[in-house]
């Protein structure tokens, strides 16, 4: 039997797999599965790992497949220290002979 804390983890994983689907996530899964099949057909066994990486990104919604790489969804703090200061450039006259 599952311990109560394991049940919560399984429920979260189930929710992560079944919800939040979008086009990029579906494409990552489809492309990953395609790479796996092509690698098996061509007997390029290292390609299976590449396909598994893309398929798992789509299935488990991590990385760019989760949708956090675009649309200003990143949680970057915008503090005064990170902003550039408006400094006026200094120009110097150059005289030619």
N, CA, C and O atoms as a CHARMM CRD file, in Angstrom:
* protein
*
  388
    1    1 UNK  N      0.82500  -1.18900   0.00000 PROA 1      0.00000
    2    1 UNK  CA     0.00000   0.00000   0.00000 PROA 1      0.00000
    3    1 UNK  C      0.86800   1.25100   0.00000 PROA 1      0.00000
    4    1 UNK  O      2.01700   1.23800   0.44000 PROA 1      0.00000
    5    2 UNK  N      0.28900   2.31800  -0.50100 PROA 2      0.00000
    6    2 UNK  CA     1.01100   3.57900  -0.54000 PROA 2      0.00000
    7    2 UNK  C      0.89400   4.30400   0.78500 PROA 2      0.00000
    8    2 UNK  O     -0.15500   4.30200   1.42900 PROA 2      0.00000
    9    3 UNK  N      1.98600   4.91800   1.17100 PROA 3      0.00000
   10    3 UNK  CA     1.96600   5.77500   2.34000 PROA 3      0.00000
   11    3 UNK  C      1.27600   7.07500   1.94900 PROA 3      0.00000
   12    3 UNK  O      1.26500   7.42800   0.76900 PROA 3      0.00000
   13    4 UNK  N      0.70700   7.78700   2.89700 PROA 4      0.00000
   14    4 UNK  CA    -0.05800   8.99900   2.61000 PROA 4      0.00000
   15    4 UNK  C      0.77400  10.02900   1.84600 PROA 4      0.00000
   16    4 UNK  O      0.26400  10.66100   0.92200 PROA 4      0.00000
   17    5 UNK  N      2.03800  10.20700   2.21400 PROA 5      0.00000
   18    5 UNK  CA     2.87000  11.19600   1.52400 PROA 5      0.00000
   19    5 UNK  C      3.12700  10.77400   0.07800 PROA 5      0.00000
   20    5 UNK  O      3.23200  11.63200  -0.79800 PROA 5      0.00000
   21    6 UNK  N      3.23000   9.48600  -0.18800 PROA 6      0.00000
   22    6 UNK  CA     3.40000   9.01700  -1.56200 PROA 6      0.00000
   23    6 UNK  C      2.15000   9.24700  -2.38200 PROA 6      0.00000
   24    6 UNK  O      2.23900   9.53100  -3.57700 PROA 6      0.00000
   25    7 UNK  N      0.98800   9.13000  -1.76600 PROA 7      0.00000
   26    7 UNK  CA    -0.26400   9.36800  -2.47400 PROA 7      0.00000
   27    7 UNK  C     -0.34700  10.80600  -2.96800 PROA 7      0.00000
   28    7 UNK  O     -0.81800  11.05400  -4.07700 PROA 7      0.00000
   29    8 UNK  N      0.10100  11.74300  -2.16400 PROA 8      0.00000
   30    8 UNK  CA     0.10100  13.14400  -2.57300 PROA 8      0.00000
   31    8 UNK  C      1.01500  13.37900  -3.75700 PROA 8      0.00000
   32    8 UNK  O      0.68300  14.14600  -4.66000 PROA 8      0.00000
   33    9 UNK  N      2.16300  12.72300  -3.75800 PROA 9      0.00000
   34    9 UNK  CA     3.09800  12.85400  -4.87000 PROA 9      0.00000
   35    9 UNK  C      2.52100  12.24800  -6.14000 PROA 9      0.00000
   36    9 UNK  O      2.66600  12.81500  -7.22300 PROA 9      0.00000
   37   10 UNK  N      1.86400  11.09200  -6.01100 PROA 10     0.00000
   38   10 UNK  CA     1.24900  10.45800  -7.17200 PROA 10     0.00000
   39   10 UNK  C      0.11100  11.30600  -7.71600 PROA 10     0.00000
   40   10 UNK  O     -0.06000  11.40900  -8.93100 PROA 10     0.00000
   41   11 UNK  N     -0.67500  11.91700  -6.82200 PROA 11     0.00000
   42   11 UNK  CA    -1.77300  12.76900  -7.25600 PROA 11     0.00000
   43   11 UNK  C     -1.24700  13.98700  -7.99600 PROA 11     0.00000
   44   11 UNK  O     -1.80900  14.38300  -9.01800 PROA 11     0.00000
   45   12 UNK  N     -0.17200  14.58600  -7.48900 PROA 12     0.00000
   46   12 UNK  CA     0.42000  15.74500  -8.16000 PROA 12     0.00000
   47   12 UNK  C      0.96100  15.37600  -9.53500 PROA 12     0.00000
   48   12 UNK  O      0.81900  16.15000 -10.48200 PROA 12     0.00000
   49   13 UNK  N      1.58000  14.20200  -9.65700 PROA 13     0.00000
   50   13 UNK  CA     2.10700  13.76700 -10.94800 PROA 13     0.00000
   51   13 UNK  C      0.96200  13.51700 -11.92600 PROA 13     0.00000
   52   13 UNK  O      1.05400  13.86400 -13.10400 PROA 13     0.00000
   53   14 UNK  N     -0.11100  12.91600 -11.43200 PROA 14     0.00000
   54   14 UNK  CA    -1.27900  12.66800 -12.28800 PROA 14     0.00000
   55   14 UNK  C     -1.87400  13.98000 -12.77100 PROA 14     0.00000
   56   14 UNK  O     -2.23600  14.10200 -13.94100 PROA 14     0.00000
   57   15 UNK  N     -1.98000  14.95200 -11.89300 PROA 15     0.00000
   58   15 UNK  CA    -2.50300  16.26600 -12.26800 PROA 15     0.00000
   59   15 UNK  C     -1.58700  16.94900 -13.26900 PROA 15     0.00000
   60   15 UNK  O     -2.05900  17.61100 -14.19300 PROA 15     0.00000
   61   16 UNK  N     -0.30100  16.79500 -13.09400 PROA 16     0.00000
   62   16 UNK  CA     0.66600  17.42500 -13.99800 PROA 16     0.00000
   63   16 UNK  C      0.58000  16.82900 -15.39700 PROA 16     0.00000
   64   16 UNK  O      0.72400  17.54300 -16.39000 PROA 16     0.00000
   65   17 UNK  N      0.34600  15.52200 -15.47800 PROA 17     0.00000
   66   17 UNK  CA     0.25000  14.86700 -16.78100 PROA 17     0.00000
   67   17 UNK  C     -1.07200  15.18600 -17.46800 PROA 17     0.00000
   68   17 UNK  O     -1.09800  15.39900 -18.68000 PROA 17     0.00000
   69   18 UNK  N     -2.16900  15.22300 -16.71600 PROA 18     0.00000
   70   18 UNK  CA    -3.49600  15.34500 -17.32100 PROA 18     0.00000
   71   18 UNK  C     -3.95600  16.77900 -17.56400 PROA 18     0.00000
   72   18 UNK  O     -4.89600  16.98500 -18.33100 PROA 18     0.00000
   73   19 UNK  N     -3.33600  17.76800 -16.94600 PROA 19     0.00000
   74   19 UNK  CA    -3.81300  19.15200 -17.08500 PROA 19     0.00000
   75   19 UNK  C     -2.72900  20.03900 -17.69000 PROA 19     0.00000
   76   19 UNK  O     -1.55200  19.68000 -17.71700 PROA 19     0.00000
   77   20 UNK  N     -3.14900  21.19200 -18.16800 PROA 20     0.00000
   78   20 UNK  CA    -2.22300  22.20500 -18.66300 PROA 20     0.00000
   79   20 UNK  C     -1.66400  21.94000 -20.04400 PROA 20     0.00000
   80   20 UNK  O     -0.55700  22.37900 -20.35400 PROA 20     0.00000
   81   21 UNK  N     -2.39900  21.23600 -20.87300 PROA 21     0.00000
   82   21 UNK  CA    -1.89000  20.93200 -22.21100 PROA 21     0.00000
   83   21 UNK  C     -2.02800  22.13600 -23.12300 PROA 21     0.00000
   84   21 UNK  O     -3.04700  22.82700 -23.10200 PROA 21     0.00000
   85   22 UNK  N     -1.00900  22.38400 -23.91800 PROA 22     0.00000
   86   22 UNK  CA    -1.03500  23.42500 -24.93100 PROA 22     0.00000
   87   22 UNK  C     -0.33500  22.89500 -26.18100 PROA 22     0.00000
   88   22 UNK  O      0.19300  21.78200 -26.17500 PROA 22     0.00000
   89   23 UNK  N     -0.33200  23.67100 -27.22500 PROA 23     0.00000
   90   23 UNK  CA     0.22700  23.21200 -28.49600 PROA 23     0.00000
   91   23 UNK  C      1.71700  22.87100 -28.40000 PROA 23     0.00000
   92   23 UNK  O      2.11000  21.80100 -28.86400 PROA 23     0.00000
   93   24 UNK  N      2.56000  23.72400 -27.82600 PROA 24     0.00000
   94   24 UNK  CA     3.98200  23.35800 -27.74900 PROA 24     0.00000
   95   24 UNK  C      4.22100  22.07200 -26.95300 PROA 24     0.00000
   96   24 UNK  O      5.08400  21.27100 -27.31300 PROA 24     0.00000
   97   25 UNK  N      3.47700  21.87800 -25.89800 PROA 25     0.00000
   98   25 UNK  CA     3.64800  20.67000 -25.08700 PROA 25     0.00000
   99   25 UNK  C      3.28000  19.42900 -25.89700 PROA 25     0.00000
  100   25 UNK  O      3.99000  18.42400 -25.84600 PROA 25     0.00000
  101   26 UNK  N      2.18400  19.49100 -26.63900 PROA 26     0.00000
  102   26 UNK  CA     1.77700  18.36000 -27.48000 PROA 26     0.00000
  103   26 UNK  C      2.80500  18.10500 -28.58100 PROA 26     0.00000
  104   26 UNK  O      3.10500  16.95400 -28.90000 PROA 26     0.00000
  105   27 UNK  N      3.34400  19.17800 -29.15900 PROA 27     0.00000
  106   27 UNK  CA     4.35500  19.01000 -30.20500 PROA 27     0.00000
  107   27 UNK  C      5.62800  18.37000 -29.66800 PROA 27     0.00000
  108   27 UNK  O      6.22800  17.52900 -30.33800 PROA 27     0.00000
  109   28 UNK  N      6.04700  18.76000 -28.46600 PROA 28     0.00000
  110   28 UNK  CA     7.23100  18.13800 -27.86600 PROA 28     0.00000
  111   28 UNK  C      7.00500  16.64500 -27.67800 PROA 28     0.00000
  112   28 UNK  O      7.90300  15.84500 -27.94200 PROA 28     0.00000
  113   29 UNK  N      5.81900  16.26200 -27.22500 PROA 29     0.00000
  114   29 UNK  CA     5.52600  14.84600 -27.02600 PROA 29     0.00000
  115   29 UNK  C      5.51600  14.09600 -28.35300 PROA 29     0.00000
  116   29 UNK  O      6.10300  13.02000 -28.46600 PROA 29     0.00000
  117   30 UNK  N      4.85500  14.65900 -29.35200 PROA 30     0.00000
  118   30 UNK  CA     4.76200  13.99900 -30.66400 PROA 30     0.00000
  119   30 UNK  C      6.13400  13.88400 -31.32300 PROA 30     0.00000
  120   30 UNK  O      6.48000  12.83400 -31.86300 PROA 30     0.00000
  121   31 UNK  N      6.90900  14.95700 -31.28000 PROA 31     0.00000
  122   31 UNK  CA     8.24600  14.93500 -31.88200 PROA 31     0.00000
  123   31 UNK  C      9.15100  13.95100 -31.14200 PROA 31     0.00000
  124   31 UNK  O      9.93900  13.24300 -31.76900 PROA 31     0.00000
  125   32 UNK  N      9.04400  13.90300 -29.81600 PROA 32     0.00000
  126   32 UNK  CA     9.84300  12.95700 -29.04400 PROA 32     0.00000
  127   32 UNK  C      9.52200  11.51400 -29.38900 PROA 32     0.00000
  128   32 UNK  O     10.42600  10.69200 -29.53800 PROA 32     0.00000
  129   33 UNK  N      8.23600  11.20400 -29.51900 PROA 33     0.00000
  130   33 UNK  CA     7.83700   9.85000 -29.89100 PROA 33     0.00000
  131   33 UNK  C      8.32000   9.52500 -31.30300 PROA 33     0.00000
  132   33 UNK  O      8.76700   8.40800 -31.56400 PROA 33     0.00000
  133   34 UNK  N      8.23200  10.48900 -32.20800 PROA 34     0.00000
  134   34 UNK  CA     8.70900  10.29200 -33.57500 PROA 34     0.00000
  135   34 UNK  C     10.21200  10.00600 -33.60000 PROA 34     0.00000
  136   34 UNK  O     10.66400   9.12000 -34.32600 PROA 34     0.00000
  137   35 UNK  N     10.98200  10.75300 -32.81100 PROA 35     0.00000
  138   35 UNK  CA    12.43100  10.54500 -32.75400 PROA 35     0.00000
  139   35 UNK  C     12.74600   9.15400 -32.20400 PROA 35     0.00000
  140   35 UNK  O     13.66400   8.49000 -32.68500 PROA 35     0.00000
  141   36 UNK  N     11.99100   8.71600 -31.20200 PROA 36     0.00000
  142   36 UNK  CA    12.20500   7.38400 -30.63900 PROA 36     0.00000
  143   36 UNK  C     11.96700   6.31200 -31.70300 PROA 36     0.00000
  144   36 UNK  O     12.79200   5.41600 -31.88400 PROA 36     0.00000
  145   37 UNK  N     10.83100   6.40900 -32.40700 PROA 37     0.00000
  146   37 UNK  CA    10.52300   5.41100 -33.43500 PROA 37     0.00000
  147   37 UNK  C     11.55800   5.40700 -34.55100 PROA 37     0.00000
  148   37 UNK  O     11.98500   4.34100 -34.99300 PROA 37     0.00000
  149   38 UNK  N     11.96200   6.57500 -35.00800 PROA 38     0.00000
  150   38 UNK  CA    12.94800   6.64400 -36.07400 PROA 38     0.00000
  151   38 UNK  C     14.29300   6.08800 -35.61700 PROA 38     0.00000
  152   38 UNK  O     15.00000   5.44900 -36.39600 PROA 38     0.00000
  153   39 UNK  N     14.64500   6.33000 -34.36500 PROA 39     0.00000
  154   39 UNK  CA    15.91200   5.81700 -33.84900 PROA 39     0.00000
  155   39 UNK  C     15.90600   4.29700 -33.78600 PROA 39     0.00000
  156   39 UNK  O     16.91700   3.65400 -34.07100 PROA 39     0.00000
  157   40 UNK  N     14.77400   3.72700 -33.41500 PROA 40     0.00000
  158   40 UNK  CA    14.67400   2.26800 -33.36200 PROA 40     0.00000
  159   40 UNK  C     14.71800   1.68900 -34.76900 PROA 40     0.00000
  160   40 UNK  O     15.40600   0.69700 -35.00900 PROA 40     0.00000
  161   41 UNK  N     13.98700   2.30000 -35.70300 PROA 41     0.00000
  162   41 UNK  CA    13.95800   1.80400 -37.07400 PROA 41     0.00000
  163   41 UNK  C     15.35100   1.87000 -37.71200 PROA 41     0.00000
  164   41 UNK  O     15.77700   0.93000 -38.38300 PROA 41     0.00000
  165   42 UNK  N     16.04500   2.97200 -37.49900 PROA 42     0.00000
  166   42 UNK  CA    17.37900   3.16200 -38.08300 PROA 42     0.00000
  167   42 UNK  C     18.49400   2.53100 -37.24900 PROA 42     0.00000
  168   42 UNK  O     19.66000   2.55300 -37.64500 PROA 42     0.00000
  169   43 UNK  N     18.13600   1.97200 -36.10200 PROA 43     0.00000
  170   43 UNK  CA    19.08600   1.35600 -35.17500 PROA 43     0.00000
  171   43 UNK  C     20.15800   2.34500 -34.70400 PROA 43     0.00000
  172   43 UNK  O     21.33100   1.99700 -34.56500 PROA 43     0.00000
  173   44 UNK  N     19.73300   3.55600 -34.46700 PROA 44     0.00000
  174   44 UNK  CA    20.59700   4.59400 -33.89000 PROA 44     0.00000
  175   44 UNK  C     20.21100   4.72200 -32.41900 PROA 44     0.00000
  176   44 UNK  O     19.38100   5.55400 -32.05200 PROA 44     0.00000
  177   45 UNK  N     20.81400   3.89800 -31.59700 PROA 45     0.00000
  178   45 UNK  CA    20.35000   3.73000 -30.23500 PROA 45     0.00000
  179   45 UNK  C     20.53800   4.97500 -29.37900 PROA 45     0.00000
  180   45 UNK  O     19.78000   5.17600 -28.43000 PROA 45     0.00000
  181   46 UNK  N     21.50200   5.80100 -29.67600 PROA 46     0.00000
  182   46 UNK  CA    21.66700   7.03200 -28.89500 PROA 46     0.00000
  183   46 UNK  C     20.53800   8.03200 -29.16100 PROA 46     0.00000
  184   46 UNK  O     20.24400   8.88100 -28.32000 PROA 46     0.00000
  185   47 UNK  N     19.91600   7.92900 -30.31900 PROA 47     0.00000
  186   47 UNK  CA    18.79600   8.81700 -30.63000 PROA 47     0.00000
  187   47 UNK  C     17.59600   8.57700 -29.74800 PROA 47     0.00000
  188   47 UNK  O     16.75100   9.45900 -29.59600 PROA 47     0.00000
  189   48 UNK  N     17.50500   7.38600 -29.15900 PROA 48     0.00000
  190   48 UNK  CA    16.39300   7.09200 -28.25500 PROA 48     0.00000
  191   48 UNK  C     16.43600   8.02700 -27.05500 PROA 48     0.00000
  192   48 UNK  O     15.39200   8.47300 -26.57900 PROA 48     0.00000
  193   49 UNK  N     17.62800   8.32400 -26.56400 PROA 49     0.00000
  194   49 UNK  CA    17.73900   9.21600 -25.40800 PROA 49     0.00000
  195   49 UNK  C     17.27500  10.62700 -25.75300 PROA 49     0.00000
  196   49 UNK  O     16.62700  11.28600 -24.94000 PROA 49     0.00000
  197   50 UNK  N     17.60300  11.08900 -26.95200 PROA 50     0.00000
  198   50 UNK  CA    17.13400  12.39400 -27.38700 PROA 50     0.00000
  199   50 UNK  C     15.60600  12.40300 -27.48800 PROA 50     0.00000
  200   50 UNK  O     14.96000  13.35800 -27.05800 PROA 50     0.00000
  201   51 UNK  N     15.03800  11.35100 -28.05200 PROA 51     0.00000
  202   51 UNK  CA    13.58800  11.24700 -28.14800 PROA 51     0.00000
  203   51 UNK  C     12.92600  11.16900 -26.78500 PROA 51     0.00000
  204   51 UNK  O     11.87700  11.77400 -26.56500 PROA 51     0.00000
  205   52 UNK  N     13.53700  10.42300 -25.86400 PROA 52     0.00000
  206   52 UNK  CA    12.98900  10.34000 -24.51100 PROA 52     0.00000
  207   52 UNK  C     13.01400  11.69800 -23.81400 PROA 52     0.00000
  208   52 UNK  O     12.09700  12.03500 -23.06400 PROA 52     0.00000
  209   53 UNK  N     14.05500  12.46500 -24.06100 PROA 53     0.00000
  210   53 UNK  CA    14.14400  13.80000 -23.46200 PROA 53     0.00000
  211   53 UNK  C     12.99400  14.67800 -23.93700 PROA 53     0.00000
  212   53 UNK  O     12.31400  15.30400 -23.12400 PROA 53     0.00000
  213   54 UNK  N     12.77100  14.73000 -25.25500 PROA 54     0.00000
  214   54 UNK  CA    11.70100  15.57000 -25.78500 PROA 54     0.00000
  215   54 UNK  C     10.32700  15.04800 -25.37500 PROA 54     0.00000
  216   54 UNK  O      9.44200  15.83600 -25.03900 PROA 54     0.00000
  217   55 UNK  N     10.14000  13.73100 -25.39800 PROA 55     0.00000
  218   55 UNK  CA     8.85000  13.16600 -25.02100 PROA 55     0.00000
  219   55 UNK  C      8.55500  13.41300 -23.54500 PROA 55     0.00000
  220   55 UNK  O      7.41300  13.70200 -23.18700 PROA 55     0.00000
  221   56 UNK  N      9.55600  13.30500 -22.69100 PROA 56     0.00000
  222   56 UNK  CA     9.32200  13.55900 -21.27100 PROA 56     0.00000
  223   56 UNK  C      9.06000  15.03600 -21.00000 PROA 56     0.00000
  224   56 UNK  O      8.30000  15.37300 -20.09200 PROA 56     0.00000
  225   57 UNK  N      9.68400  15.92100 -21.78200 PROA 57     0.00000
  226   57 UNK  CA     9.36600  17.35200 -21.63400 PROA 57     0.00000
  227   57 UNK  C      7.89700  17.59800 -21.94000 PROA 57     0.00000
  228   57 UNK  O      7.23600  18.36600 -21.24100 PROA 57     0.00000
  229   58 UNK  N      7.38900  16.95700 -22.97100 PROA 58     0.00000
  230   58 UNK  CA     5.98900  17.12600 -23.31100 PROA 58     0.00000
  231   58 UNK  C      5.06000  16.45300 -22.33000 PROA 58     0.00000
  232   58 UNK  O      4.02200  17.01400 -21.97900 PROA 58     0.00000
  233   59 UNK  N      5.40900  15.26000 -21.87900 PROA 59     0.00000
  234   59 UNK  CA     4.53100  14.50800 -20.99800 PROA 59     0.00000
  235   59 UNK  C      4.46100  15.10400 -19.60000 PROA 59     0.00000
  236   59 UNK  O      3.37900  15.21600 -19.02400 PROA 59     0.00000
  237   60 UNK  N      5.60400  15.48400 -19.05400 PROA 60     0.00000
  238   60 UNK  CA     5.64500  15.95300 -17.67600 PROA 60     0.00000
  239   60 UNK  C      5.69400  17.47000 -17.54100 PROA 60     0.00000
  240   60 UNK  O      5.79000  17.98000 -16.42500 PROA 60     0.00000
  241   61 UNK  N      5.63200  18.19300 -18.63800 PROA 61     0.00000
  242   61 UNK  CA     5.54100  19.66000 -18.64800 PROA 61     0.00000
  243   61 UNK  C      6.68100  20.31900 -17.88800 PROA 61     0.00000
  244   61 UNK  O      6.44900  21.04600 -16.92200 PROA 61     0.00000
  245   62 UNK  N      7.90200  20.06800 -18.31700 PROA 62     0.00000
  246   62 UNK  CA     9.03200  20.81900 -17.75700 PROA 62     0.00000
  247   62 UNK  C      9.81100  21.43100 -18.89800 PROA 62     0.00000
  248   62 UNK  O      9.65000  21.03200 -20.05200 PROA 62     0.00000
  249   63 UNK  N     10.64900  22.39100 -18.58600 PROA 63     0.00000
  250   63 UNK  CA    11.40700  23.08600 -19.62300 PROA 63     0.00000
  251   63 UNK  C     10.51500  23.99700 -20.44100 PROA 63     0.00000
  252   63 UNK  O      9.52800  24.53200 -19.93600 PROA 63     0.00000
  253   64 UNK  N     10.86200  24.17000 -21.68800 PROA 64     0.00000
  254   64 UNK  CA    10.08500  25.05300 -22.55900 PROA 64     0.00000
  255   64 UNK  C      8.72100  24.48200 -22.90000 PROA 64     0.00000
  256   64 UNK  O      7.83200  25.23300 -23.30000 PROA 64     0.00000
  257   65 UNK  N      8.52900  23.19000 -22.75600 PROA 65     0.00000
  258   65 UNK  CA     7.23200  22.58300 -23.05300 PROA 65     0.00000
  259   65 UNK  C      6.17500  22.98400 -22.03500 PROA 65     0.00000
  260   65 UNK  O      4.98100  22.85200 -22.30600 PROA 65     0.00000
  261   66 UNK  N      6.58500  23.46700 -20.88000 PROA 66     0.00000
  262   66 UNK  CA     5.60800  23.87700 -19.87100 PROA 66     0.00000
  263   66 UNK  C      5.03200  25.24500 -20.16500 PROA 66     0.00000
  264   66 UNK  O      4.07600  25.66600 -19.51500 PROA 66     0.00000
  265   67 UNK  N      5.59800  25.94300 -21.13300 PROA 67     0.00000
  266   67 UNK  CA     5.09200  27.25800 -21.49500 PROA 67     0.00000
  267   67 UNK  C      5.70200  28.38600 -20.69800 PROA 67     0.00000
  268   67 UNK  O      5.21900  29.51600 -20.76400 PROA 67     0.00000
  269   68 UNK  N      6.74200  28.11200 -19.95300 PROA 68     0.00000
  270   68 UNK  CA     7.32800  29.16000 -19.12200 PROA 68     0.00000
  271   68 UNK  C      8.48400  29.87500 -19.80600 PROA 68     0.00000
  272   68 UNK  O      9.12000  30.73100 -19.19000 PROA 68     0.00000
  273   69 UNK  N      8.77200  29.54800 -21.06200 PROA 69     0.00000
  274   69 UNK  CA     9.88200  30.18900 -21.74800 PROA 69     0.00000
  275   69 UNK  C      9.43300  31.38100 -22.60000 PROA 69     0.00000
  276   69 UNK  O     10.27400  32.05800 -23.19100 PROA 69     0.00000
  277   70 UNK  N      8.16900  31.64000 -22.67100 PROA 70     0.00000
  278   70 UNK  CA     7.68200  32.74100 -23.48300 PROA 70     0.00000
  279   70 UNK  C      6.46800  33.37000 -22.80300 PROA 70     0.00000
  280   70 UNK  O      5.90300  32.79300 -21.87500 PROA 70     0.00000
  281   71 UNK  N      6.08300  34.51800 -23.25400 PROA 71     0.00000
  282   71 UNK  CA     4.89100  35.17400 -22.72800 PROA 71     0.00000
  283   71 UNK  C      5.06800  35.86500 -21.39500 PROA 71     0.00000
  284   71 UNK  O      4.09600  36.05000 -20.66300 PROA 71     0.00000
  285   72 UNK  N      6.30300  36.25500 -21.05700 PROA 72     0.00000
  286   72 UNK  CA     6.58900  36.96000 -19.80400 PROA 72     0.00000
  287   72 UNK  C      6.15400  36.18000 -18.57400 PROA 72     0.00000
  288   72 UNK  O      5.69500  36.77900 -17.60100 PROA 72     0.00000
  289   73 UNK  N      6.28600  34.86700 -18.59100 PROA 73     0.00000
  290   73 UNK  CA     5.92300  34.04100 -17.45300 PROA 73     0.00000
  291   73 UNK  C      7.09700  33.78600 -16.52100 PROA 73     0.00000
  292   73 UNK  O      6.93300  33.13300 -15.49000 PROA 73     0.00000
  293   74 UNK  N      8.26100  34.28300 -16.86000 PROA 74     0.00000
  294   74 UNK  CA     9.43200  34.07000 -16.02000 PROA 74     0.00000
  295   74 UNK  C      9.32800  34.94400 -14.77600 PROA 74     0.00000
  296   74 UNK  O      8.82500  36.06600 -14.83100 PROA 74     0.00000
  297   75 UNK  N      9.80100  34.42600 -13.68100 PROA 75     0.00000
  298   75 UNK  CA     9.73000  35.18000 -12.43500 PROA 75     0.00000
  299   75 UNK  C     11.07000  35.84500 -12.15900 PROA 75     0.00000
  300   75 UNK  O     11.78000  35.46700 -11.22700 PROA 75     0.00000
  301   76 UNK  N     11.40400  36.82400 -12.96400 PROA 76     0.00000
  302   76 UNK  CA    12.64600  37.57100 -12.78900 PROA 76     0.00000
  303   76 UNK  C     12.31000  38.86800 -12.07400 PROA 76     0.00000
  304   76 UNK  O     11.46600  39.64400 -12.52100 PROA 76     0.00000
  305   77 UNK  N     12.97800  39.08600 -10.96900 PROA 77     0.00000
  306   77 UNK  CA    12.72700  40.30200 -10.21100 PROA 77     0.00000
  307   77 UNK  C     13.33700  41.49300 -10.94100 PROA 77     0.00000
  308   77 UNK  O     14.46900  41.42900 -11.42100 PROA 77     0.00000
  309   78 UNK  N     12.59300  42.54700 -11.01500 PROA 78     0.00000
  310   78 UNK  CA    13.05000  43.74500 -11.69800 PROA 78     0.00000
  311   78 UNK  C     13.33700  44.81300 -10.63900 PROA 78     0.00000
  312   78 UNK  O     12.48800  45.65500 -10.34800 PROA 78     0.00000
  313   79 UNK  N     14.51300  44.76700 -10.08300 PROA 79     0.00000
  314   79 UNK  CA    14.87700  45.69800  -9.02700 PROA 79     0.00000
  315   79 UNK  C     15.63800  46.88700  -9.62700 PROA 79     0.00000
  316   79 UNK  O     16.05800  46.86100 -10.78400 PROA 79     0.00000
  317   80 UNK  N     15.79800  47.90900  -8.81700 PROA 80     0.00000
  318   80 UNK  CA    16.49600  49.11200  -9.25500 PROA 80     0.00000
  319   80 UNK  C     17.95000  48.80900  -9.57500 PROA 80     0.00000
  320   80 UNK  O     18.53800  49.46000 -10.43800 PROA 80     0.00000
  321   81 UNK  N     18.54000  47.83300  -8.89600 PROA 81     0.00000
  322   81 UNK  CA    19.93700  47.49700  -9.13500 PROA 81     0.00000
  323   81 UNK  C     20.14900  46.89700 -10.51500 PROA 81     0.00000
  324   81 UNK  O     21.21000  47.07600 -11.11200 PROA 81     0.00000
  325   82 UNK  N     19.14400  46.18400 -11.02900 PROA 82     0.00000
  326   82 UNK  CA    19.27800  45.52300 -12.31800 PROA 82     0.00000
  327   82 UNK  C     19.03600  46.46500 -13.49400 PROA 82     0.00000
  328   82 UNK  O     19.38400  46.13700 -14.62900 PROA 82     0.00000
  329   83 UNK  N     18.45900  47.60000 -13.24100 PROA 83     0.00000
  330   83 UNK  CA    18.16500  48.54000 -14.31700 PROA 83     0.00000
  331   83 UNK  C     19.41400  49.33100 -14.68400 PROA 83     0.00000
  332   83 UNK  O     20.24700  49.62700 -13.82800 PROA 83     0.00000
  333   84 UNK  N     19.53200  49.66100 -15.92800 PROA 84     0.00000
  334   84 UNK  CA    20.66500  50.48500 -16.34300 PROA 84     0.00000
  335   84 UNK  C     20.33900  51.93800 -16.08400 PROA 84     0.00000
  336   84 UNK  O     19.19000  52.36300 -16.20000 PROA 84     0.00000
  337   85 UNK  N     21.34600  52.68200 -15.73800 PROA 85     0.00000
  338   85 UNK  CA    21.15800  54.10400 -15.47300 PROA 85     0.00000
  339   85 UNK  C     21.21100  54.87300 -16.78400 PROA 85     0.00000
  340   85 UNK  O     21.94600  54.51400 -17.70400 PROA 85     0.00000
  341   86 UNK  N     20.42800  55.92200 -16.85000 PROA 86     0.00000
  342   86 UNK  CA    20.45600  56.78300 -18.03100 PROA 86     0.00000
  343   86 UNK  C     21.63000  57.73800 -17.90600 PROA 86     0.00000
  344   86 UNK  O     21.57100  58.73300 -17.18300 PROA 86     0.00000
  345   87 UNK  N     22.67600  57.42300 -18.61100 PROA 87     0.00000
  346   87 UNK  CA    23.88700  58.23500 -18.57700 PROA 87     0.00000
  347   87 UNK  C     24.03100  58.91100 -19.92900 PROA 87     0.00000
  348   87 UNK  O     23.97500  58.26800 -20.97700 PROA 87     0.00000
  349   88 UNK  N     24.21700  60.21300 -19.87900 PROA 88     0.00000
  350   88 UNK  CA    24.41000  60.98200 -21.11100 PROA 88     0.00000
  351   88 UNK  C     25.80900  60.71700 -21.65500 PROA 88     0.00000
  352   88 UNK  O     26.78300  60.80700 -20.90700 PROA 88     0.00000
  353   89 UNK  N     25.92800  60.39900 -22.91700 PROA 89     0.00000
  354   89 UNK  CA    27.26600  60.17800 -23.47700 PROA 89     0.00000
  355   89 UNK  C     28.01600  61.50500 -23.61500 PROA 89     0.00000
  356   89 UNK  O     27.41400  62.54600 -23.88000 PROA 89     0.00000
  357   90 UNK  N     29.30400  61.45300 -23.43500 PROA 90     0.00000
  358   90 UNK  CA    30.13500  62.64400 -23.60100 PROA 90     0.00000
  359   90 UNK  C     30.79000  62.58200 -24.97800 PROA 90     0.00000
  360   90 UNK  O     31.36900  61.56700 -25.36300 PROA 90     0.00000
  361   91 UNK  N     30.68500  63.68800 -25.70900 PROA 91     0.00000
  362   91 UNK  CA    31.25900  63.75500 -27.04200 PROA 91     0.00000
  363   91 UNK  C     32.46300  64.67600 -27.01800 PROA 91     0.00000
  364   91 UNK  O     32.52500  65.62700 -26.23800 PROA 91     0.00000
  365   92 UNK  N     33.41200  64.38100 -27.87800 PROA 92     0.00000
  366   92 UNK  CA    34.63300  65.17900 -27.95000 PROA 92     0.00000
  367   92 UNK  C     34.80800  65.60500 -29.42000 PROA 92     0.00000
  368   92 UNK  O     34.70000  64.79900 -30.34400 PROA 92     0.00000
  369   93 UNK  N     35.08000  66.89000 -29.58700 PROA 93     0.00000
  370   93 UNK  CA    35.30900  67.39900 -30.94500 PROA 93     0.00000
  371   93 UNK  C     36.68500  66.97600 -31.41900 PROA 93     0.00000
  372   93 UNK  O     37.67000  67.08400 -30.68800 PROA 93     0.00000
  373   94 UNK  N     36.73800  66.50000 -32.63000 PROA 94     0.00000
  374   94 UNK  CA    37.99900  66.08700 -33.25000 PROA 94     0.00000
  375   94 UNK  C     38.26100  67.02000 -34.41000 PROA 94     0.00000
  376   94 UNK  O     37.44200  67.14200 -35.32100 PROA 94     0.00000
  377   95 UNK  N     39.41200  67.68000 -34.37200 PROA 95     0.00000
  378   95 UNK  CA    39.76100  68.61400 -35.43100 PROA 95     0.00000
  379   95 UNK  C     40.70400  67.93300 -36.38200 PROA 95     0.00000
  380   95 UNK  O     41.66300  67.28300 -35.96500 PROA 95     0.00000
  381   96 UNK  N     40.43200  68.08100 -37.67000 PROA 96     0.00000
  382   96 UNK  CA    41.31500  67.48600 -38.65600 PROA 96     0.00000
  383   96 UNK  C     42.22800  68.57000 -39.21400 PROA 96     0.00000
  384   96 UNK  O     41.85600  69.74400 -39.20900 PROA 96     0.00000
  385   97 UNK  N     43.37700  68.21600 -39.68100 PROA 97     0.00000
  386   97 UNK  CA    44.34600  69.16500 -40.23500 PROA 97     0.00000
  387   97 UNK  C     44.14500  69.38200 -41.68500 PROA 97     0.00000
  388   97 UNK  O     44.87900  70.15400 -42.30100 PROA 97     0.00000
